[in-house]
Each structure stands twice: as structure tokens, then as C-alpha cells.
Amino acid sequence: MLREENLVGVGLLTILHVCFLSVCVADKNQTFKSSCGDMNIRDPFLLEDDYASELDYRHLELTCENNRTVVSLDNGGKYHVADINYTSHTIRVVDPGLKKKGMGNCFSYPLYYFSTDRYQYDVPTNSSAVVFIECPWPITGDKITKYIPISPCNTDGSSPFSQPYAYAIVGDLGLGDIPDSCILDGNIVTQSKAVAEGRHLSMSDLQEELLMGFELSFLYSFCNRECGVKGLSCEADITSNTFKCYQSGAAECWDSYVCLKPKCE
């Protein structure tokens, strides 16, 4: 009788061990692949409609709308995804307010104000801001090259505006670069070298640069996913596009799923 009980106990432990190994193997090897239009989508991204039940803190959600990949950022903006680079861990997105229609005659504004607060993505260090302002009179002075005169488009293609003068500010931006009489009318980020160097761009030049979109890094989210399945913390360096996993002890238990699951080596 005792021997039978021992055999049952050993058998149960064996089954549990196999189950734990299965969880580890499944966790490490389970990948999700999909597509939207001509864009291939895989870990750490998931299309909401395809894998809604699988979404968790380690995945980045995308949607497919009219055969176009869309990402929602924390400012409520829904940006078109132009490219995903799984090697550099970057996603290039385009504000849907930016349009080629009317280029050269008027300027299409970004639809959203861009903010970096609480994103699942990080802004690369080689990024520059473009700020849009409205002013009651022309801007003059020695900094005039930082201000690109623009004629904002409206829905019917003409360019009436609430203030007589509108500008885009490029290059290094200081508090004194926005005159007291002017009001802020939008902003966007870009990795354009022409913008970063403060080159004297025309309105259509700037529109072309912004239509290329801007990149955001998902390296930390990828790092969090890769290390999280091992019950480890992660440390990411966006500049060098590298990350490492490390053991931080009790701090790991901020997530019950990570702490209660078997650690996969």
C-alpha cells in the first residue's frame, strides 16, 4: 500500500514537472504572426481583432482599419503605421492630419498634439520638435530662419486662418522663441536631419519631411517581454539598441503572473 502511494506521489510530481516544462516551452516559443495590408506583424505586436484574448502587458496592440495598420498612442491619437523595423526595434508612424493634397499651396497640420507622457514607446534621442504658432503680425529679427511661414489648409482647400500669420518653428527651441503675442497651435516630432540642423526649409519642404513620419522605439517593451517570461527585470539602452535581463529579487513580484509561473531557463 505504501509503495503504491509512493508511486502515485512520484507520478504526480512527474506530471507536474512535465506541465511546468510545457508552460515554459509554450511561453518561450509561442509567437503571433499576422498581417494588415502588406505589413507583416509579429511579436511583440498583436492585432486586436486576431488575438484579443492574448493581449497582456507584454504585447503592443495594433489595429487594422481599411487595410491599414493603426497604432493608438496615449494622447488618444490614432496614427498610421508606415513601417515596423524589428531589428532596430522602431515603429514609424504618420499623423493622419498630414496630407499631400494641396502641397505647395497650403500646409496640412498634424491632427494631434504630440506628448511623450506614459507611452509604451520611447522617443529616440535623435528626434527634433516642430512647433506651430499663430501670430497677429509678421515675425522679424535675427532668428527669422527658425520660422517657416505656412499657409494652413482648411477643408475646402483655401487658407483663411484665425490669425494673419502662421509659422512652423524648427531647430533648437527655447522659451523665448515663441513671442508673447503668438499662440501655440500644434506640435510634432521628427527625425529629419534637415529639421534637426535648422536648415532654411520652405513650407512644401517641411510638409514633405513630416509626411515621412516619425519613429518611436519599442525596445523597452520588447525587453520587458523577453525578460518578463524568465521572471527577470530588464534594462534597455535605446541609443545602442541593446538590452539585458537581470535578477532584482523581490522587486519582480509587481506582477503575479511573472512571480507565480515557473521560470524558464
N, C-alpha and C positions, 0 to 999 in steps of 0.2 A: 504493500500500500504506500509506504513511504517512498519507495523507488518510483512508483507511478506519479506521486505528487511532484517529486523532483524532476521527472521527465516533462511533466506538464509545465512546471516552472521554467525549465530550460527552453522548452518550445515557445512559451510566451515571450521570453526575453529575445529569442531569435527572431520571432515575428516583429516585435517592436523595433529591434535593431534594423531589420530589413526595411520597415516602414520609414524609419528616420533617414536611412540612406536614400530611400526613394524620394523623400521630400527634398533632400539636398541636391540630388541629381536633377530632379524636376526644376528646382529653384534656379540652379545654375544654367541649365540647358534650355529652359522654356523661353522661347523668343516669339515675338509677334511681328509678322510681316504683312503689309497691306500696301495699297496704292490709292492715289487720288489723281485722276488725270494721268499725266506722265511722270508723276513724282512717286518714287518708292519710299515707303515709310516703315521704319523698324525701330527696335529698342534704342533709346528709352522713350520713344514716342508711341502713342496709340491713337487710332482713330476712334472717336467716341462711339460711333454707330457700330463699329465692328467688335469692340472689346469693352463695352461699358462696364461689365461686371468685373473686369480685371484691373480697372484703374485704381491705383493707390498712390501714396506719396512718392513712390519711386518712378512713376511714369509721368510724362508730359503729354497733355491732351491736345489733339488737333481735331478739326472737323473738316468734312468735305462738303462744300457748298457750291452747287452748279459746276461740279467737276473741277473745283479749285480748292487747294488746301488753305485753310484759315487757322490762325492761332489767336486766342484771346489772351490779352495781357491784363494785368491787374488794374490798369486805369479804365477798364471797360472797353478798350479798343479792340476791334477785330481786324487784324492785319492779314494781308495776303502773303502767303509763304512763297518766295521766289526760288529758294534753294535750301537744302539741308546738307551740310558737309560733316559727315560722320568721322572724318579724320581730324579736322580742326575743331570739332565739337561746336560748330556755329550754325545758326539758322538765320537766313537773310529774309527780311520781311519788308513789305512795302505798304505805306499808308494808303488806304483806298481813296482818299481825297485827292491824291496826286494823279493827274491825267495828262496825256499827251495832247488831247484836243485843245486847240487854241494856243498851243505853244508858239512863242514868238510874238503873239499879240496880247496875251494876258497870262497870268500866273495862277495855277491851281494850288490852293492851300492844303496842307495836311488836315485831315478830318479831326485828328486827336491831338491833345496836348500830351507830350511825352514826359513821363516821370519814371524814375528808376526805383521807386519805393516798392519793396516787397515782391519784386519779380521773382519768378522761378529761373530767370535768366539774368546774366550779368552783362553790363556794357563794357566792351573791350577798351583797353587803355588808349588805343589809337583813335578814339572817337572825338568828334567835334560837334558842338551845338550850332544850330541855325535858329535865330530868334526873329520873329516877325513883329513889327511895330507899325502903328498908325500915328501920324503927326499932323498938326494943323498947319505947318509951314515947312519949307524945304530944310534939310539938314546941310550945313556948310561947315567948313573948318578943315584942319589937317588930318582928321580921321575919316574923311569922306570915303576913302577906298574901302572901308569896312562896311559901308552901307550900299546895298544894291537896290536901286529904285525898282519897284514892281507895280504892276497894274493887276490887281486881283480879279479873277474871273468870277462872274456870278452865273446863275443857272441859264440865262438866255444868251450868254456869250459876250455881253458888253461888260464894261468895267467901272460902273459907278461905285463909290466907296464912301463910308461914313465920314472919313477924314480925307482931306485933299491929297495927302501924301502917304505912301506906304513903302516900307523898306524891309529888306532882309539883312540882318547883321551876321557877318561871317568872321571867322578867325577868333582870336582870343577875346573873350567878352568880360568886361569889367562893369561894376555897378554904374560907373559914370558914363557908360556907352549908351544908356537909354535916357534921352533928355526928359526932364520933368514934364514937359508939355505933351509927351508921347505916351501911348498906351500899348501894353503888350497884347498881341493878337494871335499868338501861337508859337510853337517851337517844334523842333525835330532834331534827331541826332543823325550823324552820318560819319562814314569812314573815308569820305572823299579827300584825297590828298590836296586837290585844288582848294577845297574849303579850309582844310587844316592850315595850309600855307598862306591863307588870306589873299589869294590871287584876286585880281580885279575881274570878276565874272559878270557877264551880262545876265539879264533876267532868264533868258532861254537856256544859258549855260547852267545856271543854278537848278532850273527845273529838270534838266537832263541828268544832272548829278544826283538829285534826290529821287528821281524815278528808278535809279539803280537799287534803291532800298538801303537798309542798314542792317548790320549784323549784330546778333546777340549771342553770347556764349551760353551753352547748356552744359559746360564741363562740370560744374559743381553738382548739378542734378545727376549727371551720369556717374560721377564719383560717388555720390550718395547712394545710388542704386547698386553699383558694383561692390562697394564696401559694406553696405547695409545687409546684403544677403549673407555675409560672413559674420554679422554681428559686430562689425567694426565701424569706427568713425573714419571720416575721410578728410584729407587736406588737399586743396586744389590750387594750382597756380595758373591763372588764365594767360598770363604773359608768355609762359613757356609751354602752355598746353599740356601740363603734366599733373598727375595726382598720385597720392599714396594713401594706403589704408593703414590705420594704426589702432591699437587697443587702448581704450581710455577708461576701462574698468566700469564702475557703477554708472558713469555718465551715459553708457549705452542704453540704459533702461528707460529712456524717454519714450520708447516705442515698445509696447508689449509684444507685438508680433516678432520684432527682432530678438527680444530677450527670451521669449518662451520657445522659439524654434531652435532645432539643433543647428549648431554652427557647422558650416560646410567648408572643409579644407580644400 
